[in-house]
Amino acid sequence: MKRIDLIRHLESHGCEFLREGGKHTIYVNRIVQKSSSIPRHREINDFLVRKICRDLQVPEPNAT
């Protein structure tokens, strides 16, 4: 999955940008008080996408 598509999916489900890390971007879901890091690669592995969504407690994106 493309990184920008994952970020759009997370933001559409209430997640917010928190800060930039060394090689990651940190997003937070303030409703459930969970955070997760998103690597700065153009493509993100589908297994990692599912883990990030589970960490932030948002539904997984549909496979495209």
C-alpha positions as CSV (number, residue, x, y, z in Angstrom):
1,M,0.0,0.0,0.0
2,K,1.3,3.5,-0.7
3,R,2.2,5.5,2.3
4,I,0.0,8.5,1.4
5,D,-3.0,6.2,1.0
6,L,-2.5,4.8,4.5
7,I,-2.2,8.3,6.0
8,R,-5.4,9.3,4.3
9,H,-7.1,6.2,5.6
10,L,-5.9,6.9,9.2
11,E,-6.9,10.5,9.1
12,S,-10.4,9.7,7.7
13,H,-10.8,7.5,10.8
14,G,-9.9,10.2,13.3
15,C,-6.1,9.7,13.7
16,E,-3.9,12.8,13.9
17,F,-0.3,13.5,13.1
18,L,1.7,13.8,16.3
19,R,5.4,14.3,15.3
20,E,8.2,13.3,13.0
21,G,10.7,10.8,14.3
22,G,14.1,9.9,12.9
23,K,12.8,7.6,10.1
24,H,9.2,7.4,11.1
25,T,6.1,9.5,11.4
26,I,4.1,9.1,14.6
27,Y,0.3,9.1,14.4
28,V,-2.1,9.0,17.3
29,N,-5.8,8.1,17.8
30,R,-6.7,10.4,20.7
31,I,-10.1,8.7,21.2
32,V,-8.6,5.5,22.3
33,Q,-5.2,7.0,23.4
34,K,-3.1,4.8,21.1
35,S,-0.2,5.7,18.9
36,S,1.8,4.0,16.1
37,S,4.8,4.8,13.9
38,I,4.6,4.8,10.1
39,P,7.9,4.3,8.2
40,R,8.8,6.9,5.6
41,H,8.8,4.5,2.6
42,R,6.8,5.0,-0.5
43,E,5.3,1.4,-0.2
44,I,4.4,-0.2,3.1
45,N,4.0,-3.9,3.5
46,D,0.4,-5.1,3.9
47,F,1.2,-6.9,7.1
48,L,2.6,-3.7,8.6
49,V,-0.5,-1.8,7.4
50,R,-2.7,-4.2,9.3
51,K,-0.5,-3.9,12.4
52,I,-0.6,-0.1,12.3
53,C,-4.4,-0.2,11.9
54,R,-4.7,-2.7,14.8
55,D,-2.4,-0.5,17.0
56,L,-4.6,2.6,16.3
57,Q,-7.8,0.6,16.6
58,V,-9.2,1.6,13.1
59,P,-10.6,-0.7,10.5
60,E,-8.2,-2.2,8.0
61,P,-8.2,-0.7,4.5
62,N,-9.8,-2.7,1.7
63,A,-7.3,-4.6,-0.4
64,T,-6.7,-2.8,-3.7
